Amino acid sequence: MQIDNNQLLRFTTAGSVDDGKSTLIGRLLYDSKSIFEDQLASITATSAKKGHDGVDMALFTDGLRDEREQGITIDVAYRYFTTPKRKFIIADTPGHIQYTRNMVTGASTANAAIILIDARHGVIEQTKRHSFIASLLNIPHLIVCVNKMDLVDFSEDRFNEIVTQFEEFSSKLIVKDVRFIPISALLGDNVVNSSENMKWYQGGTLLNTLETLHISSDINKIDSRFAVQTVLRPQREGFIDYRGYAGRVASGIYRVGDEVAVLPSGFTSKIKSINAGEQELEEAYAPMSISITLEDDIDISRGDMIVKKNNQPEPSQEFDVMLCWLANESAKPRAKYIVRHTSNEEQAMIKEVVYKMDINSFERNTEDKDLNMNDISRVKIRSTRPLMIDSYRDNRNTGSIILIDQATNETVAAGMIV
Amino acid sequence: MNKYYLNYLDELESEAIYILREVWAQFENPVILFSGGKDSILVTHLAKKAFYPAKIPFALMHVDTGHNFPETIQFRDDLIKELGVKLIVGSVQDSIDQGRVAEEKGKNATRNALQITTLLDAIDNNKVDCAIGGGRRDEEKARAKERFFSHRNDFGEWDPKNQRPELWNHLNGKHFEGEHFRAFPISNWTEMDVWNYIKRENISIPSLYYAHERDVVFRSNSWIPMSEFLKLEENEQVVKKKIRFRTLGDITITGGIESDADTLEKIALEVSAMRKTERGDRSDDKRSETAMEDRKKQGYF
């Protein structure tokens, strides 16, 4: 068992209780033996108290008291499990339209998204909404689970019908890799163990799919981007003149000797050394946290970006973003916000709302230009100084922003640069 | 085969270092909450890496219940000396003496809940604007929704319904005077990840985590170490057992498990075969279904 080279895969599950989402997660955790005895004992007791037959898998993902009292999930909850092949982080988010912002949050770091479809109902509005968000957030892999196959007699025809339905509307979306799996979360078919009831299905189980998705090529390795978080100046013996630029590689590869440019100043130099803690490295790549020293003494501070000399981002003061409004309070027209882009911060304003997206029908609304909680809109943003941006499609790290309200310090919006 | 990817431990390490550097960049006076347990030792180790060759730029803050394992205090003092960082101690005994809190009564009395006041006082008195903790989301359900940067109001309270969304790697630590943040760089680690990493990096941890002979009392399904603070019930007996601890808290509430695991390899192997959560031996979490959630709201770790 080569645990040491195992990768981490983050995936998001969006859906409501009715889809069997909680049951599915419970099943994944239970069948992969990630549930502990005391958790099982507590849930078995609760199941009995509620009058359920057997163990209610959905209780494994039970949240805070407020949520339990209301019987819903409000926030993003993170769950963990490990198999001999990979470590997994599940960002479990509620699926109702009023929780769009939570779905967006959960999707922002995901390598893969699980879309749940009830086999009896087929593709519904919620399916389209989840798929749209997965596509908008540029999640590379989409796994469509057609659940509750036990309630449609494990019918291959029904499954194929739903696949066709899905493909019809998803042609409008940009997703690299879509897979379909017929499952029964309740009975466990094709979740961890292969289904005895659906011999006609030749593909892998859900867990097998999660374990084998090829994710290492999803990171942008072409455009090298490194935002400086902080400058290390040890001022102790042996390191008197040391200036290390600490940060996390957003994309691309950096090697000792590389010719680099520091933005926004534009000064150029060469990489003298790369460190990860005490360890000296010859090269570094995303998402490594490192510190870099340069051959030349250049004034560099937090918010600056070190890039390859021959591959630089576009400095822009005005740019279009797809913006998801997160705050209770709606956007004020032409109000000023702080825009956070990588480790950089500038004042900014929303200059114009181009259109609002109807995330159920994929239609653009150019009439209604209010930005209310959970709205996804295309807007024009203007910042006081240029930002070193990439498009979100090319780079999730340097193509994303958040807006912060100066009056409340709250994070009010998240944006993907078009 | 493409070699340009990280394994899961490297990715978790990189994420934690990123968070620690963000804390340093966004706050004036951050501290590491140091209990002497493996999670806070891990956070300290990661901070060492994050800022090398500079020293760790944070003080270590210890909330001292007075009910300590002597081994923990020794370990703490040695580590402080090695790293050359400042130690801030908030003393629960002082809080009691000053009448800020009252000691619990009865057989299961602990100083666990009293720590909240001491912690918040220490944060206030030292003008700390960010306290870095070793909390992990897999520990307890109230922690599953915790943010990397967790906002506390000016009473130090956690409002789970009013936390800032965290998207991509954008962490927003902006705050007003009097408010503070808790930062959790190892949120995404599980107990197993922690042990695998400690083993890989060969991080030194208190001897209490290794199997050793100890005088213990069987109570609430685990072996509670005998100490001057423990009041024995009539039917309880002190016995000698070979045990080790999975978590370290107050000596009065931390239950040990019978074990022969006396090396990091054996501990990691044992943990991977465990069928009970690590906090299952902590009597502070057994008090009610929402014990952790309630303490967190008041300002607990």
Interface residues (C-beta under 8 A of the other chain):
Chain A: I3 D4 N5 N6 Q7 L8 F36 E37 D38 Q39 D62 G63 L64 R65 D66 I74 D75 V76 A77 Y78 R79 Y80 T82 R86 K87 I89 R101 N102 V104 T105 S108 T109 I215 S216 S217 I219 K221 Q229 T230 L232 R233 P234 Q235 R236 G238 F239 Y242 G244 A246 G247 R248 I253 N275 A276 G277 E278 Y285 P287 M288 S289 S291 R302 L326 I338 R340 S343 R396 N397 S400 I401 I402 I404 N409 E410 T411 A414
Chain B: N2 Y4 Y5 L6 N7 Y8 L9 D10 E11 L12 E13 S14 E15 I17 Y18 R21 E22 W24 A25 K48 K49 A50 F51 Y52 P53 A54 K55 R137 D138 K141 A142 A144 K145 P160 K161 Q163 R164 P165 E166 L167 W168 N169 H170 N172 K174 H175 F176 S187 N188 T190 M192 D193 N196 R200 M274 R275 K276 T277 G280 T290 E293
